[in-house]
Amino acid sequence: MSARIYSPSKTAMQSGKAKTGLWILEFDRETARTIDPLMGYTSSADPLAQIRLKFSSRDDAVAYAEKHGIAYRLDEPNQTKRRVMAYSDNFKFDRKAPWTH
């Protein structure tokens, strides 16, 4: 039994940083999904595939996995590469490119 610990990124519909500080422990699948031939639904015999544990910090999630003997891999979140800029910076005199309409 192995698990993945990660912090989910914000959704495309989200502009703020709410619900981005959570850490999730999600178990890996041990068996492949099967497709029902009549309806086309997918199913699995693995009950742990449905479990997602939420933690407030990375250390809590790692401590839980180590306490219960769960092998885990830790996926660090990617940092945003966006530069914070004020609206008035658009009209600076020493701007690299001239401002035009």
C-alpha positions as protocol buffer text, in pm:
chain_id: "A"
residue {
  index: 1
  type: MET
  ca { x: 0 y: 0 z: 0 }
}
residue {
  index: 2
  type: SER
  ca { x: 149 y: 331 z: -109 }
}
residue {
  index: 3
  type: ALA
  ca { x: 16 y: 685 z: -113 }
}
residue {
  index: 4
  type: ARG
  ca { x: 77 y: 1025 z: -264 }
}
residue {
  index: 5
  type: ILE
  ca { x: 92 y: 1341 z: -52 }
}
residue {
  index: 6
  type: TYR
  ca { x: 36 y: 1665 z: -240 }
}
residue {
  index: 7
  type: SER
  ca { x: -108 y: 2013 z: -215 }
}
residue {
  index: 8
  type: PRO
  ca { x: -370 y: 2072 z: -486 }
}
residue {
  index: 9
  type: SER
  ca { x: -333 y: 2376 z: -708 }
}
residue {
  index: 10
  type: LYS
  ca { x: -613 y: 2626 z: -736 }
}
residue {
  index: 11
  type: THR
  ca { x: -875 y: 2571 z: -1001 }
}
residue {
  index: 12
  type: ALA
  ca { x: -910 y: 2777 z: -1317 }
}
residue {
  index: 13
  type: MET
  ca { x: -1224 y: 2938 z: -1174 }
}
residue {
  index: 14
  type: GLN
  ca { x: -1043 y: 3054 z: -860 }
}
residue {
  index: 15
  type: SER
  ca { x: -864 y: 3388 z: -839 }
}
residue {
  index: 16
  type: GLY
  ca { x: -777 y: 3388 z: -469 }
}
residue {
  index: 17
  type: LYS
  ca { x: -578 y: 3144 z: -260 }
}
residue {
  index: 18
  type: ALA
  ca { x: -861 y: 2990 z: -61 }
}
residue {
  index: 19
  type: LYS
  ca { x: -841 y: 2613 z: -7 }
}
residue {
  index: 20
  type: THR
  ca { x: -487 y: 2597 z: -147 }
}
residue {
  index: 21
  type: GLY
  ca { x: -307 y: 2540 z: 184 }
}
residue {
  index: 22
  type: LEU
  ca { x: -450 y: 2190 z: 229 }
}
residue {
  index: 23
  type: TRP
  ca { x: -242 y: 1876 z: 191 }
}
residue {
  index: 24
  type: ILE
  ca { x: -405 y: 1556 z: 64 }
}
residue {
  index: 25
  type: LEU
  ca { x: -300 y: 1196 z: 121 }
}
residue {
  index: 26
  type: GLU
  ca { x: -438 y: 984 z: -162 }
}
residue {
  index: 27
  type: PHE
  ca { x: -380 y: 609 z: -192 }
}
residue {
  index: 28
  type: ASP
  ca { x: -247 y: 462 z: -518 }
}
residue {
  index: 29
  type: ARG
  ca { x: -454 y: 210 z: -709 }
}
residue {
  index: 30
  type: GLU
  ca { x: -359 y: -152 z: -654 }
}
residue {
  index: 31
  type: THR
  ca { x: -587 y: -295 z: -921 }
}
residue {
  index: 32
  type: ALA
  ca { x: -684 y: -156 z: -1257 }
}
residue {
  index: 33
  type: ARG
  ca { x: -1033 y: -29 z: -1325 }
}
residue {
  index: 34
  type: THR
  ca { x: -1267 y: -253 z: -1519 }
}
residue {
  index: 35
  type: ILE
  ca { x: -1530 y: -143 z: -1767 }
}
residue {
  index: 36
  type: ASP
  ca { x: -1881 y: -281 z: -1743 }
}
residue {
  index: 37
  type: PRO
  ca { x: -1963 y: -421 z: -2090 }
}
residue {
  index: 38
  type: LEU
  ca { x: -2334 y: -334 z: -2076 }
}
residue {
  index: 39
  type: MET
  ca { x: -2340 y: 24 z: -1948 }
}
residue {
  index: 40
  type: GLY
  ca { x: -1976 y: 127 z: -1989 }
}
residue {
  index: 41
  type: TYR
  ca { x: -1931 y: 230 z: -1625 }
}
residue {
  index: 42
  type: THR
  ca { x: -1587 y: 196 z: -1471 }
}
residue {
  index: 43
  type: SER
  ca { x: -1547 y: 15 z: -1143 }
}
residue {
  index: 44
  type: SER
  ca { x: -1268 y: -102 z: -918 }
}
residue {
  index: 45
  type: ALA
  ca { x: -1228 y: -366 z: -651 }
}
residue {
  index: 46
  type: ASP
  ca { x: -991 y: -140 z: -459 }
}
residue {
  index: 47
  type: PRO
  ca { x: -1172 y: 38 z: -172 }
}
residue {
  index: 48
  type: LEU
  ca { x: -870 y: 254 z: -84 }
}
residue {
  index: 49
  type: ALA
  ca { x: -890 y: 430 z: -422 }
}
residue {
  index: 50
  type: GLN
  ca { x: -1189 y: 627 z: -290 }
}
residue {
  index: 51
  type: ILE
  ca { x: -1016 y: 761 z: 22 }
}
residue {
  index: 52
  type: ARG
  ca { x: -866 y: 1111 z: 27 }
}
residue {
  index: 53
  type: LEU
  ca { x: -746 y: 1237 z: 365 }
}
residue {
  index: 54
  type: LYS
  ca { x: -707 y: 1613 z: 410 }
}
residue {
  index: 55
  type: PHE
  ca { x: -448 y: 1769 z: 641 }
}
residue {
  index: 56
  type: SER
  ca { x: -372 y: 2128 z: 732 }
}
residue {
  index: 57
  type: SER
  ca { x: 4 y: 2092 z: 685 }
}
residue {
  index: 58
  type: ARG
  ca { x: 255 y: 1876 z: 504 }
}
residue {
  index: 59
  type: ASP
  ca { x: 413 y: 1764 z: 831 }
}
residue {
  index: 60
  type: ASP
  ca { x: 79 y: 1633 z: 960 }
}
residue {
  index: 61
  type: ALA
  ca { x: 27 y: 1425 z: 645 }
}
residue {
  index: 62
  type: VAL
  ca { x: 381 y: 1282 z: 659 }
}
residue {
  index: 63
  type: ALA
  ca { x: 346 y: 1204 z: 1030 }
}
residue {
  index: 64
  type: TYR
  ca { x: 17 y: 1021 z: 964 }
}
residue {
  index: 65
  type: ALA
  ca { x: 173 y: 811 z: 688 }
}
residue {
  index: 66
  type: GLU
  ca { x: 475 y: 721 z: 899 }
}
residue {
  index: 67
  type: LYS
  ca { x: 264 y: 640 z: 1205 }
}
residue {
  index: 68
  type: HIS
  ca { x: 48 y: 396 z: 1008 }
}
residue {
  index: 69
  type: GLY
  ca { x: 334 y: 245 z: 805 }
}
residue {
  index: 70
  type: ILE
  ca { x: 219 y: 379 z: 471 }
}
residue {
  index: 71
  type: ALA
  ca { x: 484 y: 417 z: 202 }
}
residue {
  index: 72
  type: TYR
  ca { x: 442 y: 762 z: 51 }
}
residue {
  index: 73
  type: ARG
  ca { x: 585 y: 996 z: -209 }
}
residue {
  index: 74
  type: LEU
  ca { x: 578 y: 1368 z: -151 }
}
residue {
  index: 75
  type: ASP
  ca { x: 491 y: 1600 z: -441 }
}
residue {
  index: 76
  type: GLU
  ca { x: 591 y: 1957 z: -363 }
}
residue {
  index: 77
  type: PRO
  ca { x: 367 y: 2229 z: -511 }
}
residue {
  index: 78
  type: ASN
  ca { x: 499 y: 2437 z: -799 }
}
residue {
  index: 79
  type: GLN
  ca { x: 564 y: 2801 z: -721 }
}
residue {
  index: 80
  type: THR
  ca { x: 395 y: 3061 z: -938 }
}
residue {
  index: 81
  type: LYS
  ca { x: 623 y: 3260 z: -1162 }
}
residue {
  index: 82
  type: ARG
  ca { x: 403 y: 3566 z: -1171 }
}
residue {
  index: 83
  type: ARG
  ca { x: 551 y: 3904 z: -1089 }
}
residue {
  index: 84
  type: VAL
  ca { x: 341 y: 4124 z: -861 }
}
residue {
  index: 85
  type: MET
  ca { x: 289 y: 4459 z: -1026 }
}
residue {
  index: 86
  type: ALA
  ca { x: 88 y: 4767 z: -937 }
}
residue {
  index: 87
  type: TYR
  ca { x: -146 y: 4934 z: -1185 }
}
residue {
  index: 88
  type: SER
  ca { x: 59 y: 5254 z: -1171 }
}
residue {
  index: 89
  type: ASP
  ca { x: 362 y: 5062 z: -1304 }
}
residue {
  index: 90
  type: ASN
  ca { x: 193 y: 5070 z: -1647 }
}
residue {
  index: 91
  type: PHE
  ca { x: 251 y: 5447 z: -1664 }
}
residue {
  index: 92
  type: LYS
  ca { x: 608 y: 5473 z: -1532 }
}
residue {
  index: 93
  type: PHE
  ca { x: 846 y: 5702 z: -1711 }
}
residue {
  index: 94
  type: ASP
  ca { x: 1133 y: 5452 z: -1714 }
}
residue {
  index: 95
  type: ARG
  ca { x: 927 y: 5170 z: -1860 }
}
residue {
  index: 96
  type: LYS
  ca { x: 1110 y: 4931 z: -2098 }
}
residue {
  index: 97
  type: ALA
  ca { x: 851 y: 4960 z: -2374 }
}
residue {
  index: 98
  type: PRO
  ca { x: 663 y: 5284 z: -2439 }
}
residue {
  index: 99
  type: TRP
  ca { x: 301 y: 5289 z: -2329 }
}
residue {
  index: 100
  type: THR
  ca { x: 49 y: 5328 z: -2609 }
}
residue {
  index: 101
  type: HIS
  ca { x: -323 y: 5292 z: -2641 }
}
